[in-house]
């Protein structure tokens, strides 16, 4: 399988996907919040990191990478939706 193949959804190559979502964040989750995820997603994640043998990739790191990418990718749209729903008082 080529590492330069593009994903169908966002146009990322496999290399770009790996570098975006499987990076280890510099900060840790010690002051983070509890987040509950579906058991089937947790199982998929565990299989994924076991199969890829990525040291130190935690659920926190993976979710943090996904959320960071989402906010970066959709920042303008999120901002517009927020502005449209929160009109100034005057």
HELIX and SHEET records of a PDB file:
HELIX    1   1 UNK A   14  UNK A   21  1                                   8    
HELIX    2   2 UNK A   39  UNK A   52  1                                  14    
HELIX    3   3 UNK A   59  UNK A   73  1                                  15    
HELIX    4   4 UNK A   75  UNK A   85  1                                  11    
END                                                                             
